[in-house]
Amino acid sequence: MYGAFEMTVNKYLKTLNPKQAAYVNLDLSNTQNGEYLLCVFHFIAGDGLNILQAAAEIAAESSTGTNFKVTTETPFSRAMNALVYKVDMKKNLVWVAYPWRLFDRVGNVQNILTYIVGNVLGMKQVSALKLLDLWFPPAMLEQYDGPSYTIDDMRKYLNVYKRPILGTIIKPKMGLTSAEYAEVCYDFWVGGGDFVKNDEPQANQDFCPYDKMIKHVKEAMDKAVKETGCRKVHSFNVSASDFDTMITRCEMIRNAGFEPGSYAFLIDGITAGWMAVQTLRRRYPDVFIHFHRAAHGAFTRSENPFGFTVLVLSKFARLAGASGIHTGTAGIGKMQGDKKEDITAAHGILNLVARGHFFSQSWAMVPDKDDDVLRLVHEDVAHHVILTDDSWRGMKKCCPIVSGGLNPVLLKPFIDAIGGVDFITTMGAGCHAHPSGTKAGARALVQACDAYLAGIDIVKYSKKHVELAEAIKFFSKKAEDVCEHVA
């Protein structure tokens, strides 16, 4: 005997026209048989359609169809139809299975996004359409690059283990000359920091020519390494107006005399585009590819009914081969962010097997019940380095990069929230707003990290560490008082 849900579904099934019916199969079984990329959308129908009619229209537009059934379709083209295979009417959720053979077979991430969150976001048949989670089958993973140079490689270069990689964003984000910029890099590095990045708008401004910025950063890095005895890393924004300029910037950095491993290429992945991300990954597999997600909020903010989640964006970054991507501060920093969403995204790109909002994603490319894969999963949970001499067995990790309002006082709360130290933190004002300057800000960050590693409360630890004591006093003030002090 049918329940209310089944009766409603059967009622809606009868409203489908022949074109719509070709994109719905609620009896589709074994959806994880390797044939389909699976998606879950939060979905509200528009234009007077019920949820199943509207979902069928979305499945058609995002795969083989259009607004009318066409006479040119073939039996094979129908086999490429996306299929609505599950609905949750109470929560307005729709599950869609896409035959992954639809997608460009040379590992083209932008091509997938063009299908599943392309034209469909502008269709009048929906009042809300947000991609919440997706699942990649193993056979599809093998078609994509995945990361090459990972946080594990950076740790090995820096000889930094069992703690976050401590980084900064140079502030002010714009307006410093090349020499002034390099001076701030130097101060942070000699203060004990590991990693410095260009802010995302940094380019070839007239007051800070790109070639001079590279030259001065190299000089500042050499001096800092000599004085501290520790290696350093700088992430250069190579985003540009065209392909040739981007590659010219990459080659300028490579030819500046930097030691391999001491530089990363930052790309503004959303505004520059997925083609730029994948070009860098394929041209420079020995370089850390740093995905900055400027403009992501247009798609990912929770109040936006259209777009995709931070988890979805981060999964695609791993698929494309980014070494790391900014994943948010779990609501701890200044940026809008949901704790669960940001942490789920961070784990989703870092682990070999990770639970998302709806799917458990295995990034293994051989059967996930294989003894060797089970061993790798166990080692991954134990924080061992994996996929070094057996990279065919799975897609390597993508590193969470954390920025946006963090400071030394918030380091431990964030580590506790994310549940680990496998990330790069890039504190901007959290270092440069320190009352005693950047060098002291870096020292305060290192001291906060040392306190965490020693299991000592930072207030107690700060009694013998003046820079940390100053940071605690300064950053524990009300935000408006801090801003007034900095101004």
C-alpha positions in Angstrom: 0.0 0.0 0.0 1.3 3.4 -1.0 2.1 6.0 1.6 1.5 9.8 1.1 5.0 10.3 -0.4 4.6 7.5 -3.0 1.1 8.8 -3.9 2.5 12.3 -4.5 5.4 11.1 -6.6 3.1 9.0 -8.7 0.8 12.0 -9.1 3.7 14.1 -10.2 5.1 11.4 -12.6 1.8 11.5 -14.5 2.2 15.3 -15.1 5.5 14.8 -17.0 5.3 15.3 -20.7 7.2 12.8 -22.9 10.4 15.0 -23.1 10.5 15.5 -19.3 9.8 11.7 -18.7 13.0 10.9 -20.6 15.0 12.7 -17.9 13.5 11.0 -14.8 14.1 7.5 -13.5 13.1 7.1 -9.9 13.8 3.3 -10.2 17.4 3.9 -11.2 19.4 1.4 -9.1 23.1 1.0 -8.4 23.8 4.7 -9.2 27.4 4.2 -7.9 28.3 1.6 -10.5 30.9 3.9 -12.0 28.7 5.2 -14.9 27.5 8.4 -13.3 28.6 11.6 -11.7 26.0 12.2 -8.9 24.7 15.5 -7.8 22.4 16.8 -5.0 20.7 20.1 -5.5 18.7 22.2 -3.2 15.8 23.0 -5.6 12.7 25.1 -5.6 10.5 24.9 -8.7 9.3 28.1 -10.5 7.2 29.0 -13.5 4.2 27.1 -12.2 5.9 23.7 -12.4 5.9 21.0 -9.8 9.3 19.8 -8.4 9.5 16.8 -10.7 8.7 18.7 -13.9 11.1 21.4 -13.0 13.8 18.9 -12.1 13.4 17.1 -15.4 13.8 20.4 -17.2 17.0 21.1 -15.3 18.3 17.5 -16.0 17.6 18.1 -19.7 19.2 21.5 -20.0 22.3 20.3 -18.0 22.9 17.3 -20.3 21.5 16.6 -23.7 18.2 18.5 -24.0 16.6 21.8 -24.4 13.1 23.3 -23.9 11.4 21.0 -26.5 11.9 17.5 -27.6 13.9 17.5 -30.8 13.6 15.2 -33.7 17.4 14.9 -34.1 18.0 12.8 -30.9 19.3 9.3 -31.4 19.1 6.2 -29.2 22.7 6.8 -28.2 22.1 10.5 -27.4 19.2 9.4 -25.1 21.6 7.2 -23.3 23.5 10.4 -22.3 20.5 11.9 -20.7 21.0 13.1 -17.1 18.4 11.4 -14.9 16.6 12.6 -11.8 16.7 9.5 -9.6 15.6 10.8 -6.2 13.6 13.6 -4.7 12.9 14.8 -1.1 9.9 17.1 -1.3 10.0 18.2 2.3 13.6 19.4 2.1 13.4 20.5 -1.6 16.3 18.2 -2.6 16.8 16.6 -6.0 19.4 13.9 -6.9 20.6 13.8 -10.5 22.8 11.2 -12.2 25.0 12.4 -15.1 26.6 9.8 -17.4 30.2 11.0 -17.0 30.9 10.2 -20.7 29.1 13.5 -21.4 32.2 15.4 -20.3 35.3 16.4 -22.2 37.6 13.3 -21.8 40.8 15.3 -21.4 40.1 16.1 -17.7 38.3 19.4 -18.3 36.8 20.8 -15.1 35.2 23.9 -16.7 33.4 21.5 -19.1 31.7 19.7 -16.1 30.7 23.0 -14.5 29.3 24.3 -17.8 26.9 21.4 -17.7 25.8 21.1 -14.1 25.9 24.7 -12.9 26.0 26.5 -16.2 22.8 27.6 -18.1 20.7 25.9 -15.5 21.3 28.6 -12.9 19.5 31.1 -15.2 16.5 29.1 -16.1 13.0 30.4 -15.2 11.8 26.9 -14.3 13.6 27.3 -10.9 13.4 29.8 -8.0 16.4 28.2 -6.3 19.1 25.8 -7.5 22.2 25.2 -5.5 24.6 22.3 -5.9 25.2 21.0 -2.4 27.4 17.9 -3.0 28.6 15.7 -5.8 30.3 12.3 -6.2 33.0 11.3 -8.7 33.2 7.7 -9.7 36.7 6.1 -9.7 36.9 5.7 -13.5 36.2 9.4 -13.9 38.8 10.4 -11.4 41.5 8.7 -13.5 40.7 11.2 -16.4 41.7 14.2 -14.2 45.0 15.5 -13.1 44.6 15.9 -9.4 47.3 17.6 -7.3 50.9 16.9 -8.0 53.0 19.0 -5.6 51.2 18.8 -2.2 51.5 20.1 1.3 53.5 17.0 2.1 56.1 18.2 -0.5 56.1 21.7 1.0 56.5 20.2 4.5 59.5 18.2 3.3 61.1 21.3 1.8 60.5 23.4 4.8 61.3 20.6 7.3 58.0 21.6 9.1 55.9 18.8 10.6 53.2 18.3 13.2 52.1 21.9 13.0 50.4 24.2 10.5 52.5 26.0 8.0 52.6 29.5 9.3 52.0 32.1 6.7 50.9 35.7 6.0 49.4 37.9 3.4 51.3 41.1 2.9 49.3 44.1 4.1 48.4 46.7 3.0 47.2 44.5 0.2 48.1 47.2 -2.3 50.2 50.4 -2.4 53.6 49.2 -1.3 56.5 49.5 -3.7 58.5 46.5 -4.7 61.1 47.2 -2.1 58.6 48.0 0.6 56.8 44.7 -0.1 60.0 42.7 0.1 60.8 44.4 3.4 57.6 43.2 5.0 58.3 39.7 3.6 61.7 39.8 5.3 60.3 40.9 8.6 57.8 38.1 8.7 60.3 35.5 7.7 63.0 36.5 10.2 60.2 36.6 12.8 59.9 32.9 12.3 57.1 32.6 9.6 57.3 30.0 6.8 55.1 31.2 4.0 54.2 34.6 2.4 51.7 35.2 -0.3 50.8 38.0 -2.7 47.3 39.2 -2.0 44.8 38.2 -4.7 44.8 41.6 -6.6 48.6 41.8 -6.8 49.8 42.1 -10.4 52.0 44.4 -12.3 51.0 47.8 -10.9 53.1 50.9 -11.8 54.1 51.5 -8.2 55.2 47.8 -7.8 56.5 46.4 -11.1 56.2 42.6 -11.2 59.8 42.0 -12.2 61.2 44.2 -9.4 58.9 42.6 -6.9 60.3 39.2 -7.8 63.9 40.4 -7.6 63.4 42.0 -4.2 61.5 39.1 -2.8 64.3 36.8 -3.9 66.9 39.0 -2.1 64.8 39.3 1.0 64.2 35.5 1.1 68.0 34.8 0.7 68.8 37.1 3.6 66.1 35.7 5.8 67.2 32.1 5.1 70.8 33.0 5.9 69.8 34.7 9.1 67.4 32.1 10.4 68.8 28.9 8.9 65.3 27.9 7.8 63.9 27.7 4.3 61.0 29.9 3.3 58.3 29.9 0.6 56.7 32.8 -1.3 53.4 32.4 -3.3 53.4 34.7 -6.4 50.1 35.7 -8.0 50.5 34.8 -11.7 46.9 35.6 -12.7 47.0 37.7 -15.9 45.1 39.1 -18.7 46.0 36.4 -21.2 47.8 33.0 -21.4 51.1 34.3 -22.6 51.4 36.9 -19.8 50.6 34.3 -17.2 53.3 31.9 -18.5 55.7 34.8 -18.8 55.2 35.6 -15.1 55.7 31.9 -14.2 59.0 31.8 -16.2 60.2 35.1 -14.8 59.9 33.5 -11.3 61.5 30.2 -12.3 64.4 32.1 -13.9 65.0 34.5 -10.9 67.2 32.0 -9.1 64.7 30.7 -6.6 65.5 27.2 -5.1 62.9 24.7 -6.3 60.2 24.4 -3.6 60.7 28.0 -2.4 58.0 29.5 -4.6 54.3 28.7 -5.4 52.1 30.0 -8.2 48.9 31.6 -7.0 46.0 31.7 -9.4 42.7 33.5 -8.9 40.8 30.4 -9.9 37.3 31.7 -10.3 38.1 35.0 -11.9 41.0 33.8 -14.0 39.2 30.5 -14.8 39.6 26.8 -14.5 41.6 26.7 -17.7 44.3 28.8 -16.0 44.3 26.5 -13.0 44.7 23.3 -15.1 47.2 25.0 -17.4 49.4 25.7 -14.4 49.0 22.2 -13.0 50.0 20.6 -16.3 52.9 22.9 -17.1 54.3 23.1 -13.7 53.7 19.8 -11.8 56.7 20.5 -9.6 55.2 23.7 -8.2 52.6 24.2 -5.5 49.5 25.5 -7.3 47.7 27.9 -4.9 44.0 28.4 -5.7 42.7 31.7 -4.4 38.9 31.7 -4.6 38.1 35.4 -5.0 34.4 35.9 -6.0 33.4 32.5 -4.6 30.8 34.2 -2.3 28.7 34.9 -5.3 28.1 31.2 -5.6 28.7 29.8 -2.1 27.2 32.1 0.5 24.4 30.2 2.3 21.8 33.0 1.7 22.3 32.8 -2.0 19.7 30.3 -3.5 21.8 29.8 -6.6 25.2 28.4 -7.1 27.2 25.7 -5.3 28.7 25.1 -1.9 32.3 25.6 -0.6 32.5 21.8 -0.5 31.7 21.5 -4.2 34.1 24.3 -5.2 36.9 22.6 -3.1 36.3 19.2 -4.6 36.6 20.6 -8.1 39.8 22.4 -7.1 41.3 19.0 -6.1 40.0 17.4 -9.3 41.6 20.2 -11.3 45.0 19.7 -9.6 45.2 22.6 -7.2 47.8 21.9 -4.5 45.7 24.0 -2.1 42.6 26.2 -2.0 41.2 28.6 0.6 38.4 26.8 2.4 37.3 29.4 5.0 37.8 29.9 8.7 34.7 28.0 9.9 33.2 31.3 11.2 36.1 32.0 13.4 37.6 34.7 11.3 36.1 37.8 9.6 34.6 36.1 6.5 31.1 34.8 6.4 31.3 31.1 6.8 29.5 28.1 8.3 31.6 26.0 10.6 30.2 22.7 9.4 30.5 23.7 5.7 34.1 24.9 5.9 35.3 22.0 7.9 33.5 19.5 5.7 35.2 21.2 2.7 38.6 21.0 4.3 38.3 17.3 5.1 36.8 16.6 1.7 39.9 17.7 -0.1 42.5 16.6 2.4 41.5 13.0 3.1 41.6 9.9 0.8 38.0 9.0 1.9 35.8 11.8 3.2 32.2 12.2 4.2 30.5 15.1 2.5 27.0 16.5 3.0 25.4 13.6 1.2 28.1 11.4 -0.3 31.2 9.6 1.0 33.8 10.4 -1.6 36.7 8.0 -2.1 39.5 9.5 -4.0 41.0 6.1 -4.7 41.3 5.1 -8.3 41.4 1.4 -7.7 38.7 -0.6 -5.9 38.2 1.0 -2.5 38.0 -2.5 -0.9 41.4 -3.4 -2.2 43.7 -4.4 0.7 46.2 -1.7 -0.3 43.6 1.0 -0.4 42.3 0.0 3.0 45.8 0.2 4.3 46.2 3.7 2.7 43.0 4.9 4.3 44.2 3.6 7.7 47.5 5.4 7.2 45.8 8.6 6.1 43.7 8.6 9.2 46.9 8.2 11.2 48.3 11.2 9.4 51.0 9.3 7.6 52.2 10.5 4.2 50.5 8.4 1.5 50.5 8.0 -2.3 54.2 8.7 -2.8 55.5 5.7 -4.7 52.0 4.4 -5.6 50.2 7.4 -6.9 48.2 5.4 -9.4 46.1 4.2 -6.4 44.5 7.5 -5.7 44.3 11.2 -6.2 46.6 13.2 -4.0 45.5 15.6 -1.3 44.6 19.2 -1.8 45.6 21.5 1.1 43.2 23.8 3.0 44.5 27.3 3.1 43.0 29.4 5.8 42.8 33.2 5.7 40.4 36.0 6.7 40.6 37.6 10.1 42.7 35.0 12.0 45.3 36.1 14.5 47.6 34.3 16.9 44.9 34.2 19.6 42.6 32.3 17.2 45.1 29.7 16.0 44.3 27.1 18.6 40.5 27.6 18.3 40.8 27.0 14.6 43.0 23.9 15.0 40.5 22.5 17.5 37.6 23.3 15.1 39.2 21.7 12.0 40.6 18.8 14.1 44.1 18.8 12.8 47.2 20.8 11.7 47.4 19.9 8.0 46.7 23.4 6.6 48.5 26.6 5.7 47.3 29.6 7.7 47.9 33.0 6.1 47.2 35.8 8.6 47.3 39.3 7.3 46.4 41.9 9.8 46.8 39.1 12.4 50.5 39.7 12.0 51.0 43.2 10.5 48.6 44.9 13.0 50.7 43.7 16.0 51.5 46.8 18.0 55.2 46.1 17.7 55.1 45.5 13.9 55.3 42.6 11.5 58.4 40.9 13.0 56.8 40.8 16.4 53.5 39.6 14.8 55.3 36.7 13.3 57.0 35.9 16.6 53.6 36.0 18.3 52.2 33.5 15.8 55.1 31.2 16.2 54.8 31.5 20.0 51.0 30.7 19.8 51.9 27.6 17.8 54.6 26.6 20.2 52.1 26.9 23.1 49.7 24.7 21.2 52.4 22.1 20.6 53.4 22.2 24.2 49.8 21.9 25.4 50.1 25.1 27.4 47.4 27.8 27.5 48.5 30.8 25.5 47.9 33.2 28.4 50.2 31.2 30.6 52.7 30.8 27.8 52.7 34.5 27.1 54.0 35.4 30.6 57.5 34.6 29.2 56.9 35.6 25.6 56.4 39.3 25.3 55.2 39.3 21.6 52.5 36.8 22.3 51.4 38.8 25.4 51.1 42.0 23.3 49.1 40.1 20.7 46.7 38.7 23.3 46.1 42.1 24.8 45.7 43.7 21.4 43.5 41.2 19.6 41.4 40.4 22.6 40.0 44.0 22.5 36.7 44.8 20.9 37.0 44.9 17.2 36.1 48.5 17.0 38.8 49.4 19.5 41.4 47.5 17.5 40.4 49.2 14.2 40.6 52.6 15.9 44.1 51.7 17.2 45.3 50.5 13.8 43.9 53.5 12.0 
